[in-house]
Amino acid sequence: MEMAIRIESDSIGTMQVPLSAYYGIQTLRATRNFPITGTALHPAFIANLARIKKAAAAANSESGVLSADKAEAINAACDEVAGGGLHSEFIVDAIQGGAGTSANMNINEVIANRADELLGGIRGTYRFVHPNDDVNKSQSTNDVVPTAGKLTTLDLMKPLERELERLEKALAAKTEEFSDILKMGRTQLQDAVPMTLGQSFAAYRSMVRRCRIHLCDIKTEMYPVNLGGTAIGSAINVPDTYFKRVIPILAGITGYPLSQAENLFDATQNIDCFASVSSVLKVCALDLSKMCNDLRLLSSGPRTGLSEIRLPAMQNGSSIMPGKVNPVIPEVVSQVAFSVIGNDTAICMAAEAGQMELNAFEPVVFYKLFESLTSLTGAIKTLTDNCITGITANRDQCRTFVTRSVGIATALCPYLGYRKSAEIAKRALAENVSVKELVLKEHLVKESQVDNILNPGNMIKYAGTVKTAGKQ
């Protein structure tokens, strides 16, 4: 059965467009030009494009350049898209040439056709509402797309912040649970000096809290937008009332404290703010992966590794080795970290590659940035729910390692000096005896002092408590 079609034209020529489609000819051209990733625009990005079009219609109406009936129809269509409707009509690829023009025209055409339909028109005729003349009035791709990118970044930061906070709380609970378990600290994978298992988790908690604070701080770079600057920042074709009102209206719609960028030329051509966000995500990913490396090491075994902690058994670990259970949750977090780091490199290159009054590479920046935000959120969620909360301690193993370690010889330095203490540690290893046995055998310190000096609990001077004053 043949598909019903309509004929649309643009400055390049004519094309057949599906009769039922809300998108139009420019959207269809883009799908043929950019069969790149097979991934559509992010749903949150689509919703924010709609919110921008709604704010623009309201500002244009206040300016007297858009009739009330058109503004009302555009407003209704925008609400429909922002609420999740018509998203199947957004068919352009996430990575596209043209600085995002295809994405902007996709939203323009969908909103125009839907608004036209609400006013009694037929899709593709644009009898009452036109994609460029009405929906895109007083705008350019160059101020719409980066503004939508900032709004979407802010939207995707919210669940990431929540997951970081949940992870921080889960680590705090483990800090308390493991506060009385002595273990050996390690530097360069070699025995160092005693600490508690709780202190290990307190360090992780502090690290996660720092990531969360940095994420909260970087949000402020998303608030200044260049909407109203149109093509290059000069605000060509923008009524004065629109210029003053569009950002406050958009702020009211989104709930974000948006402001006009200090310099619209700068805000149009430079996208370093997105690189800054990506950098924060990269550092967070690095920290989380390091922690997950520790968890894998501490849980290694169960018979031939460290086995100081036990991770929850989440699934069978091998198709050939019966009973094997792998640390799959820490593994997936590290893989997400690798992806975020790679995305950051792409974002940095794209931010640097802009020329003159515009950066044409925003589509790949948003594709990679949104992916990093989403995947990092998912990784932290599964880390908290499927790993951290279920970690248990192997108290006996921790105690055995502390008892057998020669690292406690460090506590002898104030009494015997570094050289003699090193000799004791070396002999203890060579003779396979404890440091305490050698000290008593050699009568190096008073017998009444040995237990106090070599008590691992007495070697911990700093509790490792997280300070909670200041930003939460």
Secondary structure, DSSP 8 states (H G I E B T S, - for coil): ----EEEEE-SS-EEEEETT-SS-HHHHHHHHH---SS-B--HHHHHHHHHHHHHHHHHHHHHTSS-HHHHHHHHHHHHHHHTTTTGGG--SBSS-SSTTHHHHHHHHHHHHHHHHHHTT--TTT-SS--IIIIITTT--HHHHHHHHHHHHHHHHHHHHHHHHHHHHHHHHHHHHHTTT-EEEEEETTEEEEEEEHHHHHHHHHHHHHHHHHHHHHHGGGGSEE-TT-TTTSS-TT--HHHHHHHHHHHHHHH-S--EE-S-HHHHHH--HHHHHHHHHHHHHHHHHHHHHHHHHHHT--SSSS--SEE----S---SSSTT----HHHHHHHHHHHHHHHHHHHHHHHHHT-BTTB-TTHHHHHHHHHHHHHHHHHHHHHHHHHTGGG-EE-HHHHHHHHHH-SGGGGGGHHHHHHHHHHHHHHHHHHHT--HHHHHHHHT-S-HHHHHHHT-GGGG----------S--
